[in-house]
Amino acid sequence: MLWWVLDEIRVRVTGRNARFSQVVLELAWNPSPGADASLAAQMLAVGVAKRSQLWAPIGSVVLVAPGAGAHPGVEPAVDTVRELWPGAEVRVVDESVAALAGAGPDPEPAACVVVHQDAVRTSVAVVAGREVVVGGLVTGGTRGMAEAVVGHLRSEGRLDVGLEMAWSAVVHGGAFAPSPTVSGPVPVHGTPVAEDGPLPRQSAQVTLSPTELRAVVTPAYQPVATLVAQVLRDAPPETARQATDGGLLLTGPHPPGAEDHLTDLTGLPSRRVAEEKAGFDHPQVLLYGVARLLAEKPSPPVVTQDRTERFGQLDGDQPRFSSVTGHDTDPPGQFLLLEMLSQWPPRNPRAGDQ
């Protein structure tokens, strides 16, 4: 199932044990001015609060968003966290910084352009020294490409398909390069369409050739290439030179071969970080990045028994290029390893557990 890459908001609870749980909230959705920005807050209240009653207290909440604190959904989400888990510690991480850390290039370039694709947006940012220098967003993302395939099949193939089937065709259809797991053109299954609409209880299939599929999804990357050129123009000259040398780092569920296509469009060397086979359905690069950032700049939570304790107020005027906020103390040295192995973190002696 590939539906997970089409989600606008992801909530994951990690590190469950008798003392500590961590919530990582990824915001692919980025509401326009005037739109309701409380969707992430509502998901925290409805989707996590009930589950948290069955597990340990929430000791840490990490919000991952393009633009970090400038994302309009972050502030309502932080307010909700304060209400739900007064003893938890909040961190805000820029999506591009988390993507770079999660990709773990070795050696890490002095600067590069991170192109992170998610459900409804592609973020493009010049990152230098784990800080976002300049960045921007392009609408579309994985859902945009899937919708383009849906529209093409409906108009040209007289076939009505769902987003999951369409995205599977993008991933495995060989638009930019052959699929590493599926050989040959991919048949797409759906419902035949007559002049008066889809025909229920009937099924049909259409096979898209790589050339046909490439023509459908290629337009999605032209705005990305344009934004790459723009952020390099807006970056300081020396940083732009370093980022040009560092090239493009593609993270998230880009289809195979997208890096070569963007190299053709931009003239910059590109590298695509392919999700592990088990992680493509549930992309892991941001989760890995959060674990690494917290290990490098630690601030372990101390879960108190007094549930009426309130958070200290976060600095409302965050620096434009802030990547991680709220660092106070040192975590266990094994945090990253345990997180990567989905193990429980060690008990915290400061919480009274000797």
Secondary structure, DSSP 8 states (H G I E B T S, - for coil): --GGGG-SEEEEEE--SSS-EEEEEEE-----TTS---HHHHHIIIIIHHHHTTS--EEEEEEEETTGGGSTTHHHHHHHHHHH-TT-EEEEEEHHHHHHHHH--SS--SEEEEEEE-SSEEEEEEEETTEEEEEEEEE-HHHHHHHHHHHHHHHHS-EE--HHHHHHHHHHS-SSS--SS--S-EEEEEEEEETTEE-TT--EEEEE-HHHHHHHHGGGGHHHHHHHHHHHHHS-HHHHHHHHHH-EEEESS--TTHHHHHHHHH-S-EEE----GGGSSS--HHHHHHHHHHHHS-------S-TT-------SS--TT-------S---TTHHHHHHTT------GGGT--
